[in-house]
Amino acid sequence: MGMEKIIEYCGNVSGRDHDKFREIDLTPLPGQRVKSPMVSECIIHYECNVIYKTKIEISRLPKEIISKYYPSRDYHTLYIGEVLAVLADEDAKEKLSPLSS
């Protein structure tokens, strides 16, 4: 599975209901500053502390956004975090350089 598909899956499936690591065969690594695991297959990791969260105010969303992105009424929670650490593979620059051309 390509990274684009992994990102799409992880962004659309709740960790409350699914074991994402098992279901799409990802390798967990222990976090260094937080208890959440990192994903071994990723090149760069951001470890964050949640400092604020709020439910999306459905009444403030345009109806076309609700019908397009929330047809099941599974509204998101918005999180604001403080970045505690940024970790990258030693060769991250080389791995990412084809993306910038």
C-alpha positions in Angstrom: 0.0 0.0 0.0 1.4 3.4 -1.0 1.8 6.2 1.5 -1.0 8.2 -0.1 -3.4 5.3 0.6 -2.1 4.9 4.1 -2.7 8.6 4.8 -6.2 8.4 3.3 -7.0 5.3 5.4 -5.7 6.7 8.7 -7.4 10.0 8.1 -10.8 8.4 7.5 -10.8 5.5 10.0 -11.2 6.0 13.7 -8.6 4.5 16.0 -11.4 4.0 18.5 -13.0 1.4 16.2 -10.0 0.0 14.3 -6.5 -1.2 14.9 -4.9 0.8 12.1 -1.5 -0.8 12.6 -2.8 -4.3 12.3 -5.3 -3.6 9.5 -2.9 -2.0 7.1 0.3 -3.7 8.3 2.1 -0.8 9.8 5.0 -1.1 12.3 4.6 0.8 15.6 7.6 2.5 17.2 7.5 3.8 20.8 7.1 7.6 20.9 10.1 9.5 22.5 8.2 12.4 24.1 4.6 11.1 24.0 2.9 7.8 24.7 1.3 7.5 21.2 3.3 5.3 18.9 5.1 6.5 15.8 4.8 4.7 12.4 8.0 3.1 11.3 7.2 3.5 7.6 7.0 7.3 7.9 10.1 9.4 7.1 9.3 12.3 9.5 7.4 12.2 12.9 5.9 15.1 14.8 5.2 14.4 18.4 2.6 16.8 19.8 0.9 17.6 23.1 -2.8 18.4 22.7 -3.4 21.8 24.2 -7.0 22.3 23.0 -9.8 20.4 21.2 -13.3 21.4 20.2 -16.1 19.8 18.2 -16.8 21.3 14.8 -19.8 23.6 15.0 -22.1 21.9 12.5 -24.5 24.9 12.4 -21.6 27.1 11.0 -20.7 24.7 8.1 -22.2 25.3 4.7 -24.8 22.6 3.8 -22.7 21.5 0.7 -19.7 20.8 3.0 -21.9 18.7 5.3 -23.4 16.7 2.4 -20.1 16.2 0.7 -17.7 15.5 3.6 -20.1 14.3 6.4 -22.8 12.3 4.7 -22.8 9.9 7.7 -22.8 12.8 10.2 -19.5 11.6 11.6 -18.2 15.1 12.4 -14.6 15.7 13.3 -13.0 17.1 16.5 -10.5 19.9 15.8 -7.3 19.5 17.7 -4.6 22.2 18.4 -1.3 20.9 19.5 2.1 22.0 20.7 4.9 20.3 18.8 7.3 18.7 21.3 9.7 17.0 18.9 10.3 16.5 15.2 12.1 13.3 14.3 13.3 12.3 10.9 15.2 9.5 9.2 18.9 10.4 8.6 18.3 10.3 4.8 14.9 12.1 4.9 16.2 14.9 2.7 17.2 12.4 0.0 13.9 10.5 0.3 11.9 13.6 0.0 13.9 15.4 -2.7 12.1 13.7 -5.6 8.9 15.2 -4.3 10.2 18.8 -4.6 11.1 18.5 -8.3 
